[in-house]
Amino acid sequence: MSVEASSRVPLSIVILTKNEEEHLRDCLESCRWADDILVVDSGSRDGTLDIAREMGAYIIHQGWMGFGLQRRFAVSQAAHDWVLCIDADERVSKELADSIQATLSDRAGEDGPHVFSIPRKTWFIGRFLQHGDGYPDRLVRLFNRKYASWDSAPVEERVVSEETPSPLKGDLLHYPSKSFSDFLQKKIRFACMRGEYLHRQGVRAGSCRLITSPFFRFFKFYVAKRGFLDGLPGLLHAVSNSIYGFVKYARMYELELQEEKRRPAAEANPDRQAAPAVQSAND
């Protein structure tokens, strides 16, 4: 049974959008129980904003800053301190909605915990994955913004808090792609973005990472996390994650080579020296 809004602390659900008319209606339908729904849009040209208005969401326009900064901005604009951050291609299951409402009911003042992780279940090639990286893909999405915030990473962003996240029951349902090719293209695009970000942070790829990362990721998701139990979809999902690791470090290596080619010119002109690369811990 759902907990009445009047008996719990208020909650804002924040959603990032850009051209999400295909997903947004179902997403918002799963959020009707919330006290406040905020859509932060970064330039939709389809029917996204019309759907958001029709469904009663509050809309703010903000140019794209990268996932971390965009989410941080969205949280800062929410009407309430307690926020649930989701994407337009995600749905809040009834079990998760009930779990969140029960968690937020009858809280005394600022009593903890204030940060919660949620299991995400991914729809992939016509079915929900039950193993591997597809489930339970636990993510910190529910928190009190006084005690946690998003980092600034443009992709693979994380919630930062001094608290250890408490687990919630109920799944966040994820519908990331219409097809395998669409899924793989997104993986490659995000891998390049992550590689470029790490390069800017001074992280070096190295031939060892470039070679071992794909094999490690495949073993982790397909064997250790039993992705093989999901049959062929589980295999394809694990291979996609391996490709992600390879492309990320390949992009970093490419940028390192470009930097090395520019270095002789910079050394010949002391007034325009390039900043030295920095060795960093594993990503």
C-alpha positions as MATLAB code, in Angstrom:
seq = 'MSVEASSRVPLSIVILTKNEEEHLRDCLESCRWADDILVVDSGSRDGTLDIAREMGAYIIHQGWMGFGLQRRFAVSQAAHDWVLCIDADERVSKELADSIQATLSDRAGEDGPHVFSIPRKTWFIGRFLQHGDGYPDRLVRLFNRKYASWDSAPVEERVVSEETPSPLKGDLLHYPSKSFSDFLQKKIRFACMRGEYLHRQGVRAGSCRLITSPFFRFFKFYVAKRGFLDGLPGLLHAVSNSIYGFVKYARMYELELQEEKRRPAAEANPDRQAAPAVQSAND';
ca = [
       0.000    0.000    0.000;
       1.308    3.446   -0.864;
       1.980    5.892    1.917;
      -0.028    9.113    1.708;
       2.076   12.164    0.864;
       0.808   14.001    3.952;
       2.398   11.417    6.267;
       5.951   11.639    4.877;
       8.579   14.229    4.098;
       8.108   15.744    0.619;
      10.065   14.416   -2.342;
      11.130   15.902   -5.676;
      11.834   13.713   -8.688;
      14.284   15.301  -11.126;
      14.605   14.149  -14.737;
      17.075   15.239  -17.421;
      15.702   15.411  -20.954;
      16.600   16.152  -24.542;
      14.364   14.807  -27.325;
      12.809   12.148  -25.085;
       9.230   12.111  -26.388;
       9.462    8.352  -26.943;
      10.200    7.665  -23.260;
       9.005   10.589  -21.180;
       5.291    9.853  -20.895;
       5.806    6.393  -19.367;
       8.521    7.783  -17.109;
       6.294   10.562  -15.769;
       3.354    8.170  -15.397;
       5.467    6.102  -13.004;
       6.209    9.239  -10.936;
       2.691   10.574  -10.359;
       2.873    9.749   -6.647;
       5.685   12.288   -6.068;
       5.106   15.737   -4.545;
       7.116   17.528   -7.214;
       8.440   16.542  -10.642;
      11.141   18.687  -12.214;
      12.223   18.278  -15.840;
      15.530   19.942  -16.758;
      15.660   20.123  -20.537;
      18.762   20.859  -22.614;
      17.186   21.796  -25.929;
      14.500   19.328  -27.011;
      13.148   19.825  -30.536;
      10.503   17.101  -30.465;
       7.379   16.763  -28.300;
       9.246   16.304  -25.016;
       8.224   19.616  -23.471;
       4.601   19.268  -24.562;
       4.429   15.911  -22.787;
       6.077   17.340  -19.672;
       3.550   20.184  -19.520;
       0.634   17.844  -20.145;
       1.775   15.597  -17.300;
       2.128   18.509  -14.882;
       5.910   18.597  -14.547;
       7.759   21.830  -13.809;
      10.235   22.636  -16.603;
      13.585   24.421  -16.468;
      15.776   25.020  -19.522;
      19.510   24.539  -19.084;
      22.176   24.051  -21.743;
      24.062   20.783  -21.546;
      26.988   20.817  -19.076;
      27.746   17.084  -18.880;
      25.863   14.528  -16.804;
      27.427   15.332  -13.437;
      27.020   19.100  -13.545;
      23.589   18.813  -15.182;
      22.342   16.532  -12.421;
      23.883   18.754   -9.761;
      22.082   21.765  -11.231;
      18.785   19.853  -11.397;
      19.043   18.838   -7.736;
      19.755   22.433   -6.724;
      16.555   23.556   -8.486;
      14.300   20.938   -6.887;
      11.528   22.156   -4.593;
      12.461   19.759   -1.774;
      15.650   18.533   -0.090;
      14.809   14.880   -0.676;
      15.353   14.064   -4.347;
      15.066   11.028   -6.592;
      17.169   11.375   -9.737;
      16.083    9.350  -12.755;
      16.433    9.413  -16.531;
      13.638    9.634  -19.073;
      14.307    6.045  -20.182;
      13.724    4.749  -16.636;
      10.520    3.799  -14.808;
       9.833    3.686  -11.076;
       8.256    0.302  -10.342;
       5.324    0.165   -7.927;
       7.411   -1.774   -5.423;
      10.119    0.896   -5.552;
       7.579    3.720   -5.220;
       6.071    2.050   -2.147;
       9.538    1.444   -0.706;
      10.553    5.079   -1.141;
       7.320    6.386    0.373;
       7.629    4.041    3.339;
      11.238    5.097    3.856;
      10.312    8.771    3.870;
       7.263    8.380    6.102;
       7.276    9.569    9.705;
      10.911   10.657    9.668;
      11.843   12.706   12.716;
      13.719   15.841   11.696;
      17.101   15.083   10.135;
      17.369   11.487   11.374;
      19.370    9.272    9.024;
      20.050    7.498    6.823;
      20.030   10.141    4.105;
      21.451    8.281    1.089;
      19.954    5.200   -0.598;
      20.927    2.869   -3.406;
      18.381    1.392   -5.799;
      18.622   -1.799   -7.885;
      18.211   -1.040  -11.584;
      16.920   -3.700  -13.972;
      17.854   -3.294  -17.641;
      15.697   -4.243  -20.638;
      18.014   -5.631  -23.307;
      17.144   -7.316  -26.628;
      13.552   -8.084  -25.681;
      13.945   -9.107  -22.035;
      15.018   -7.930  -18.602;
      18.492   -9.081  -17.644;
      18.659  -10.876  -14.289;
      22.433  -11.168  -13.866;
      25.772   -9.638  -14.833;
      25.951   -5.856  -15.151;
      22.244   -5.777  -16.005;
      20.959   -6.651  -12.513;
      21.140   -5.703   -9.763;
      22.865   -2.595  -11.103;
      22.717   -0.695   -7.785;
      22.894    3.070   -8.130;
      22.619    5.900   -5.610;
      19.625    7.882   -6.813;
      17.647    8.804   -3.670;
      19.188   11.195   -1.162;
      18.803   14.317    0.912;
      20.760   17.030   -0.887;
      22.038   18.379    2.439;
      24.070   15.187    2.822;
      25.047   14.242   -0.734;
      25.674   15.707   -4.179;
      26.656   14.687   -7.696;
      30.272   14.931   -8.791;
      31.244   16.917  -11.898;
      32.123   14.002  -14.219;
      30.565   14.433  -17.692;
      29.787   10.690  -17.851;
      29.883    7.849  -15.292;
      28.902   10.476  -12.746;
      28.481    9.464   -9.110;
      26.775   10.714   -5.972;
      29.316   11.795   -3.366;
      28.505   11.514    0.331;
      30.178   10.745    3.632;
      27.395    8.228    4.309;
      27.368    4.628    3.148;
      24.234    4.177    0.987;
      21.428    2.121    2.490;
      19.737   -0.367    0.137;
      16.139    0.095   -0.987;
      13.797   -2.602   -2.252;
      12.049   -2.375   -5.602;
      13.516   -2.003   -9.063;
      14.188    1.012  -11.220;
      13.308   -0.267  -14.691;
      15.700    0.812  -17.439;
      14.914    0.841  -21.178;
      18.157    2.242  -22.641;
      17.936    1.336  -26.332;
      15.587    0.227  -29.081;
      18.140   -2.179  -30.587;
      21.537   -3.734  -30.004;
      23.154   -1.415  -32.551;
      21.721    1.627  -30.765;
      22.935    0.267  -27.426;
      26.444   -0.359  -28.774;
      26.673    3.092  -30.357;
      25.786    4.672  -26.999;
      28.416    2.549  -25.260;
      31.092    3.676  -27.703;
      30.058    7.331  -27.438;
      30.081    7.254  -23.636;
      33.426    5.393  -23.623;
      35.006    8.144  -25.723;
      33.550   10.815  -23.447;
      34.892    9.036  -20.361;
      38.319    8.596  -21.936;
      38.499   12.283  -22.834;
      37.501   13.258  -19.292;
      40.120   10.989  -17.714;
      42.771   12.332  -20.077;
      41.952   15.872  -18.980;
      42.346   14.703  -15.380;
      45.880   13.520  -16.190;
      45.169    9.778  -16.159;
      47.410    7.708  -18.449;
      45.993    4.752  -20.374;
      49.051    2.528  -20.744;
      49.247   -0.575  -22.915;
      48.493   -2.851  -19.941;
      45.107   -1.237  -19.287;
      44.282   -1.149  -22.975;
      44.878   -4.897  -23.263;
      43.603   -6.176  -19.916;
      40.533   -3.989  -19.329;
      38.271   -5.724  -21.916;
      39.134   -9.196  -20.587;
      38.710   -8.145  -16.969;
      35.323   -6.569  -17.647;
      34.131   -9.620  -19.564;
      35.178  -11.983  -16.758;
      33.611   -9.731  -14.123;
      30.208   -9.380  -15.766;
      29.860  -12.669  -17.639;
      31.524  -15.096  -15.205;
      31.821  -13.567  -11.720;
      28.394  -11.898  -11.889;
      26.917  -14.867  -13.796;
      25.863  -13.008  -16.899;
      25.988  -16.352  -18.720;
      22.702  -17.256  -17.018;
      20.968  -14.667  -19.212;
      21.820  -16.675  -22.330;
      22.744  -14.896  -25.559;
      21.537  -11.477  -24.345;
      23.844  -11.881  -21.348;
      26.765  -12.663  -23.657;
      26.082   -9.652  -25.881;
      25.741   -7.390  -22.856;
      29.062   -8.583  -21.422;
      30.821   -8.161  -24.768;
      29.420   -4.628  -25.047;
      30.880   -3.797  -21.651;
      34.230   -5.192  -22.776;
      34.119   -2.992  -25.874;
      33.385   -0.024  -23.614;
      36.564   -0.647  -21.627;
      38.660   -1.075  -24.761;
      37.335    2.065  -26.472;
      37.769    4.162  -23.315;
      41.475    3.375  -23.015;
      42.009    3.444  -26.784;
      40.651    6.994  -26.865;
      42.941    7.954  -23.987;
      45.918    6.425  -25.820;
      45.004    8.323  -28.983;
      44.950   11.602  -27.051;
      48.308   10.778  -25.471;
      49.856   10.262  -28.921;
      48.440   13.569  -30.108;
      49.898   15.242  -27.039;
      53.337   13.714  -27.698;
      53.311   15.001  -31.276;
      52.612   18.521  -30.037;
      55.364   18.360  -27.424;
      58.409   18.915  -29.732;
      56.831   22.088  -31.083;
      56.144   23.297  -27.556;
      59.739   22.561  -26.506;
      60.990   24.527  -29.513;
      58.862   27.441  -28.325;
      59.331   27.789  -24.520;
      56.595   30.416  -24.340;
      53.996   27.761  -25.282;
      54.933   24.677  -23.293;
      52.285   21.995  -22.873;
      51.319   20.913  -19.381;
      53.005   17.628  -18.330;
      50.921   14.467  -18.094;
      50.286   13.023  -14.657;
      50.189    9.387  -13.624;
      47.002    8.622  -11.720;
      45.383    5.755   -9.891;
      43.220    3.245  -11.748;
      39.881    4.518  -12.953;
];
